[in-house]
Amino acid sequence: MAESLYDRYVKAAAADRAHGEACEGCSPDARCAVGQRLYESFARLQDAYLAQRKRS
């Protein structure tokens, strides 16, 4: 079964958080290339999930 939008959003948030905690190149003000990609993925999924919730 395919993952729901919510499941993907939660996984992306966890991946972004875990990377930020482990990466010495990331800070609250700047991200490394991988950290930036993970954050953008999380933000895109969060926006989609919240938009879906508004439509419901």
Buried (B, 14 or more C-beta within 10 A) or exposed (E): EEEEBEEBBBBBBEBBEEBBEEBEEBEEEEBBEEBEBBBEBBEEBBEEBEEEEEEE
